[in-house]
Amino acid sequence: MSPHAAVVFDGVTIRYADSPAPALRAASFVVEEGELAVVAGRTGAGKSTLLGAVNGTVPHFTGGHLSGRVTVAGLDTRTHRPRDLADVVGVVRQDPLAGFVTDTVEEELAYTLEQLAVDPPAMRRRVEEVLDVLGIADLRDAPLSDLSGGQQQRVAIGSVLTAGPRVLVLDEPTSALDPAGAEEVLATLSRLVHDLGLTVVVSEHRLERIVGLADHVLLVHDDGTVTNGDPASVLAASPLAPPVVHLGRRVGWDPLPLTVRDARRAAHDLRTTLETVPVPDGAHARAPAQDVLLEGSGVTVRHGDVTAVDGVDLALTDGEVVALMGRNGSGKSSLLWALHGTGTRSGGSVEVRSGRAGSGSAGPHPVTVAPVTVAPVTVVPVTVDPARESPAQRRRHVGLVPQSAGDLLYLPTVEAECRQADQEAGAAEGTARSHLDRLAPGVPGDRHPRDLSEGQRLALVVAVQLTAAPGVLLLDEPTRGLDYPAKDALARLLRQLVEDGSAVLVATHDVEFAAGVADRVVVMAGGRVVADGAARDVLCDSPAFAPQVAKVLAPLRLLTVAEVDHALAAARPEPSVTAGGGR
């Protein structure tokens, strides 16, 4: 064992009761002191199990059987329970606000020290040190509920740092954060590693945000095995890789870039090649919209003295995916709930078009049944206010997938949820399950929803909502907890929905997902719409929301690797072959 090892897994296999396969299988790796290790893998592959094993909650709290050996700072987790490791390993969960137990920043930082019976002078010193290290001294008296998402996550990190741990474990710390908030948190982790020598083990699906900071990557495969190595080596052949890596593979860059800076330095010749190629239509080409399916006029939402949405006008037309973007707290979620009809609406109006062809009612086209042609059934579209509809009727007009997706799941098994969704929607048996398998393949039907990973639960809720085939679908941060293949599957599903005539509004901080799926982008700030235009224009012109490919190839207006492929094909036509076989 290395004398500087902070975390050591030696042949670790973890199997849960009634599980046909182990969650981890013969995992062996070492994380040295002062390193930042990124844990990557498919949704449900076992990343959370690996993180839980670091501080002993797996299997001491979760159950199951662990063979092999896990040591943290020289302590064996088989003989040292989580309480014995409390001052060695600090754990930060996905949702910091749900884990807070006090009201203000300073109180939250002091709480852990109070539980450890630290004397008041030492407690004061440690709290001040953490406030300075994290750059949040000006927030010491701020109510936790008033902080931005990035600030809350830094406070959550601070609340475990006060105990002086040597290892920090974080589970998806940026999954709910806007790009600016995510940068704050990741900059904090980088300082902790480089300035304090702390060891950080972090799980993250959005590798584009963090892989450039990593010393190595722990890739958890679907069979529970773990590949460990430097980021470029591990990601060179992995399907789980950020856009700059896929771009580097596509054009053969060596060494493989991990950051926008490295990719931009390598991209001079590529930009030159693409300069004369017209911007491809790609996935963002669409026929002119025919119908407005949802229209909000002057929508206003107030929560007490706070105006969350301030007179927003927004129309969604058939055949388009609209990405709703903006900082945490800009009003996106409040707007979605108001448009759905179940949330607060303090002013304005919302109308949803009903009786649209393709929404489950008869369409305007004749139906031919040989040898008789049946006359077309004319359906006169009407508009409804979703707030005035019953839940059963509303879900056929407009569906909503909230951030806390698990709140919509109440039955004991995945199979029961899918069966109930089919029955309530009047859909063919297996419809909900089919949607789920496209988003998150292999979820056991007998599993309780609360035992699923965050991404699997989200996929189940999306599948349930899609079963009713609503004309308008609203999604609030649907990619949180989803890996790259699952996000690709969700994007394909949303594109299919709009091709069938639906409209989709997606509130998201995931700029790469928006770049790949959105026709239009609406940006909110302070409860108001500050930008509304074609996805290519809004994303390429925004330093905050531009995807990696746009940053690497600017001033070219390309958004995704798929668009680069399309452009390269146009720039480099297949060479002709002479009669003699030469080129």
Residue pairs with C-beta under 8 A, 6 or more apart in sequence:
1 8
1 30
1 71
2 30
2 32
4 32
4 33
4 34
5 30
5 31
5 32
5 33
5 71
6 31
6 32
6 33
6 34
6 35
6 72
6 73
6 166
6 167
6 199
7 30
7 31
7 37
7 54
7 70
7 71
7 72
7 167
7 199
7 201
8 29
8 30
8 31
8 69
8 70
8 71
8 72
9 27
9 28
9 29
9 30
9 50
9 53
9 68
9 69
9 70
9 226
10 28
10 68
10 69
10 70
10 71
11 26
11 27
11 28
11 67
11 68
11 69
12 24
12 26
12 27
12 28
12 53
12 66
12 67
12 68
12 69
12 70
13 22
13 24
13 25
13 26
13 27
13 66
13 67
13 68
13 224
14 22
14 23
14 24
14 46
14 49
14 53
14 58
14 59
14 64
14 65
14 66
14 67
14 224
15 21
15 22
15 23
15 64
15 65
16 23
16 62
16 63
16 64
17 63
17 64
19 64
21 223
21 224
22 224
23 46
23 49
23 64
23 224
24 46
24 49
24 50
24 53
24 220
24 224
24 226
25 223
25 224
25 225
26 68
26 225
27 50
27 68
27 224
27 225
27 226
28 68
28 226
29 218
29 226
29 228
31 37
31 199
31 201
31 216
32 199
32 215
33 166
33 197
33 199
34 193
34 197
34 198
34 199
35 193
35 199
35 200
35 215
35 216
36 189
36 190
36 193
36 199
36 200
36 202
36 213
36 214
36 215
37 199
37 200
37 201
37 202
37 214
37 215
37 216
37 217
37 218
38 202
38 203
38 204
38 207
38 210
38 211
38 214
38 216
38 217
38 218
38 231
39 47
39 50
39 51
39 201
39 202
39 203
39 204
39 217
39 218
39 220
40 47
40 203
40 204
40 205
40 207
40 217
40 218
40 219
40 220
40 238
40 240
41 47
41 219
41 220
41 221
41 222
41 240
41 483
42 220
42 222
42 240
42 483
42 485
42 486
43 205
43 440
43 453
43 455
43 456
43 459
43 481
43 482
43 483
43 486
44 440
44 442
44 443
44 452
44 453
44 455
44 456
45 220
45 221
45 222
45 224
46 220
46 224
47 171
47 203
47 220
48 171
48 203
48 453
49 58
50 203
50 218
50 220
50 226
51 91
51 169
51 171
51 201
51 203
52 58
52 61
52 62
53 59
53 66
53 70
53 77
54 70
54 72
54 77
54 89
54 167
54 169
54 201
55 72
55 77
55 82
55 85
55 89
55 91
55 169
56 70
56 77
56 80
56 81
56 82
56 84
56 85
57 82
57 91
58 64
58 66
59 65
59 66
60 77
60 81
60 82
61 82
66 78
69 76
69 78
70 76
70 77
70 78
71 77
72 85
72 88
72 89
72 167
73 88
73 166
73 167
75 84
75 85
75 88
77 85
86 116
86 163
87 116
87 163
87 164
87 165
88 165
88 166
88 167
89 165
89 166
89 167
89 168
89 169
90 157
90 160
90 161
90 163
90 165
90 167
90 168
90 169
91 160
91 169
91 170
91 171
92 153
92 156
92 157
92 160
92 168
92 169
92 170
92 171
92 173
93 99
93 156
93 171
94 171
94 172
94 173
94 175
94 176
94 454
94 481
95 176
96 152
96 153
96 155
96 156
97 144
97 145
97 152
99 156
100 108
100 144
100 152
100 155
100 156
100 159
101 108
101 111
102 108
102 111
102 144
103 143
103 144
104 140
104 141
104 142
104 143
104 144
105 131
105 136
105 139
105 140
105 141
105 142
105 144
105 147
105 155
105 158
106 127
106 131
106 140
106 141
108 144
108 155
108 158
108 159
109 127
109 130
109 131
109 155
109 158
109 159
109 162
110 123
110 127
110 162
111 159
112 159
112 160
112 162
112 163
113 122
113 123
113 126
113 127
113 162
113 163
114 123
116 163
118 126
126 162
126 164
127 162
128 137
130 158
130 161
130 162
131 137
131 140
131 158
133 158
133 161
133 191
133 192
133 195
133 196
134 154
134 155
134 157
134 158
134 161
134 188
135 154
135 188
136 151
136 154
136 155
136 158
139 147
139 151
139 155
142 151
144 152
144 155
147 155
148 181
148 327
148 328
148 329
149 176
149 177
149 178
149 181
149 328
149 329
150 177
150 178
150 180
150 181
150 182
150 183
150 184
150 185
150 328
151 181
151 184
153 173
153 174
153 177
153 181
153 184
153 185
154 184
154 185
154 188
157 168
157 170
157 173
157 185
157 188
157 189
157 192
160 168
161 168
161 192
165 198
166 198
166 199
167 198
167 199
167 200
167 201
168 189
168 192
168 198
168 199
168 200
168 201
169 200
169 201
169 202
170 189
170 200
170 201
170 202
170 203
171 202
171 203
172 203
172 204
172 205
172 454
172 480
172 481
173 185
173 189
173 202
173 204
174 181
174 182
174 185
174 186
174 204
174 206
174 209
174 210
175 204
175 205
175 206
175 454
175 480
175 481
176 328
176 403
176 477
176 480
176 509
177 185
177 328
177 509
178 326
178 327
178 328
178 509
178 544
179 509
179 511
179 544
179 545
180 327
180 544
181 327
181 328
182 206
182 209
182 509
186 209
186 210
186 213
189 200
189 202
189 213
190 213
192 198
192 200
193 199
193 200
193 213
201 218
202 210
204 210
205 455
205 481
205 482
205 483
205 484
206 242
206 510
206 512
207 235
207 240
207 241
207 242
208 242
208 243
208 244
208 512
208 548
211 217
211 231
211 235
211 242
211 245
211 258
212 231
212 258
212 259
212 262
214 231
215 230
216 228
216 229
216 230
216 231
216 234
217 227
217 228
217 229
217 230
217 231
217 234
217 235
218 226
218 227
218 228
219 226
219 227
219 228
219 234
219 238
219 240
220 226
221 227
227 234
228 234
231 258
232 255
232 256
232 258
235 241
235 242
235 245
235 256
235 258
236 245
236 249
236 256
239 484
239 485
240 483
240 484
240 485
241 249
241 484
242 258
242 512
242 548
243 512
243 547
243 548
243 549
243 560
243 561
244 257
244 258
244 259
244 260
244 262
244 263
244 548
244 549
244 552
245 256
245 257
245 258
246 561
247 253
247 257
247 263
247 548
247 549
247 552
247 561
247 564
248 256
248 257
248 263
248 266
249 256
250 561
250 564
250 565
250 568
251 270
251 568
253 263
253 266
257 263
257 265
257 266
260 548
260 551
260 552
263 548
263 552
264 551
264 552
267 552
267 553
270 553
270 564
271 553
271 556
273 568
273 571
273 572
274 553
274 556
274 558
274 564
274 567
274 568
274 571
275 556
276 571
277 567
277 570
277 571
278 570
279 536
279 556
279 557
279 558
279 567
280 558
280 563
280 566
280 567
280 570
282 559
282 560
282 562
282 563
282 566
283 495
283 516
283 517
283 560
283 562
284 518
284 519
284 534
284 535
284 536
284 559
286 319
286 320
286 498
286 519
287 319
289 317
289 318
289 319
289 320
290 317
290 318
290 319
291 317
291 318
291 353
291 356
291 381
292 315
292 316
292 317
292 353
293 316
293 317
293 318
293 352
293 353
293 356
293 471
293 472
293 502
293 503
294 315
294 316
294 339
294 350
294 351
294 352
294 353
294 398
294 472
294 503
294 505
295 314
295 315
295 316
295 350
295 351
296 312
296 313
296 314
296 315
296 335
296 338
296 339
296 348
296 349
296 350
297 313
297 348
297 349
297 350
298 311
298 312
298 313
298 347
298 348
298 349
299 309
299 311
299 312
299 313
299 314
299 335
299 338
299 339
299 345
299 347
299 348
299 349
299 350
300 307
300 309
300 310
300 311
300 312
300 345
300 346
300 347
300 348
301 307
301 308
301 309
301 331
301 334
301 335
301 337
301 338
301 343
301 344
301 345
301 346
301 527
302 308
302 344
302 346
303 334
303 344
307 527
308 331
308 334
308 335
308 527
309 331
309 334
309 335
309 338
309 527
310 331
310 526
310 527
310 528
311 347
311 348
311 528
312 331
312 335
312 348
312 524
312 527
312 528
312 529
313 529
314 335
314 339
314 522
314 529
316 322
316 472
316 503
316 504
316 505
317 503
318 356
318 471
318 498
318 501
318 502
318 503
319 498
319 499
319 501
319 502
319 503
320 498
320 503
320 504
320 519
320 520
321 494
321 495
321 498
321 504
321 506
321 517
321 518
321 519
321 520
322 503
322 504
322 505
322 506
322 518
322 519
322 520
322 521
322 522
323 506
323 507
323 508
323 514
323 517
323 518
323 520
323 521
323 522
323 535
324 332
324 335
324 336
324 505
324 506
324 507
324 508
324 522
324 524
325 332
325 507
325 508
325 509
325 511
325 514
325 521
325 522
325 523
325 524
325 545
326 332
326 523
326 524
326 525
326 530
327 525
328 509
330 524
330 525
330 526
330 527
331 524
331 526
331 527
331 528
332 476
332 507
332 524
333 402
333 403
333 476
333 507
334 343
334 344
334 527
335 507
335 524
336 343
336 400
336 402
336 474
336 476
336 505
336 507
337 343
337 344
337 400
337 402
338 344
338 345
338 348
338 350
339 350
339 386
339 398
339 474
339 505
340 386
340 394
340 398
340 400
340 474
341 350
341 385
341 386
341 387
341 388
341 389
341 394
341 398
342 386
342 387
342 394
342 400
345 387
349 385
350 385
350 386
350 387
351 383
351 384
351 385
352 383
352 384
352 385
352 386
352 397
352 398
352 471
352 472
353 381
353 382
353 383
353 471
354 381
354 382
354 383
354 384
354 397
354 471
355 361
355 379
355 380
355 381
355 382
356 381
356 471
356 501
357 363
357 364
357 365
357 379
357 501
358 471
358 500
358 501
358 502
359 396
359 397
359 469
359 470
359 471
359 501
359 502
360 396
360 469
361 379
362 377
362 379
363 377
363 379
364 376
364 378
364 379
365 376
366 373
366 374
366 375
366 376
367 374
367 376
368 374
384 393
384 397
386 394
386 397
386 398
389 397
392 424
395 424
395 425
395 465
395 468
395 470
396 425
396 468
396 469
396 470
397 470
397 471
397 472
398 470
398 471
398 472
398 473
398 474
399 465
399 466
399 468
399 470
399 472
399 473
399 474
400 465
400 473
400 474
400 475
400 476
401 458
401 461
401 462
401 465
401 473
401 474
401 475
401 476
401 478
402 408
402 476
403 476
403 477
403 480
405 457
405 458
405 460
405 461
405 462
406 449
406 450
406 457
406 461
408 461
408 464
409 417
409 449
409 450
409 457
409 460
409 461
409 464
411 417
411 420
411 449
412 448
413 445
413 446
413 447
413 448
413 449
414 436
414 443
414 444
414 445
414 446
414 447
414 448
414 449
414 452
414 460
415 433
415 445
415 446
417 432
417 449
417 460
417 464
418 430
418 432
418 433
418 436
418 445
418 460
418 463
418 464
419 429
419 432
421 427
421 431
421 432
421 463
421 464
421 467
421 468
422 428
422 429
422 430
422 431
422 432
422 467
424 467
424 468
425 431
425 467
425 468
425 469
427 467
427 468
427 469
431 467
432 463
432 464
432 466
432 467
433 445
433 463
435 462
435 463
435 466
435 467
435 493
436 443
436 459
436 460
436 463
437 443
438 489
438 492
438 493
439 459
439 462
439 463
439 482
439 486
439 489
439 490
439 493
440 455
440 456
440 459
440 460
440 486
443 452
443 456
443 459
443 460
449 457
449 460
450 457
452 460
453 481
454 480
454 481
455 480
455 481
455 482
455 483
455 486
457 481
458 478
458 480
458 481
458 482
459 482
459 486
459 490
462 475
462 478
462 490
462 493
465 473
466 473
466 493
466 497
470 502
471 501
471 502
471 503
472 502
472 503
472 504
472 505
473 494
473 497
473 502
473 503
473 504
473 505
474 504
474 505
474 506
474 507
475 504
475 505
475 506
475 507
475 508
476 507
477 507
477 508
477 509
477 510
478 490
478 506
478 508
479 487
479 490
479 508
479 510
479 513
482 490
487 510
487 512
487 513
488 516
490 513
491 513
491 516
491 517
494 504
494 506
494 517
495 517
497 504
498 504
498 519
506 513
506 514
506 517
506 518
508 514
511 539
511 545
511 546
511 547
512 547
512 548
512 560
514 521
514 535
514 539
514 545
514 547
515 535
515 539
515 547
515 549
515 550
515 559
515 560
516 559
516 560
516 562
518 535
519 534
519 535
520 532
520 533
520 534
520 535
520 538
521 531
521 532
521 533
521 534
521 535
521 538
521 539
521 545
522 529
522 531
522 532
523 529
523 530
523 531
523 532
523 538
523 542
523 545
524 530
531 538
531 542
532 538
535 559
536 557
536 559
537 557
538 545
539 545
539 546
539 547
539 550
539 559
540 546
540 550
540 554
540 557
540 559
546 554
547 559
547 560
549 558
549 559
549 560
549 561
549 563
549 564
550 557
550 558
550 559
553 564
558 564
558 567
575 583
576 583
577 583
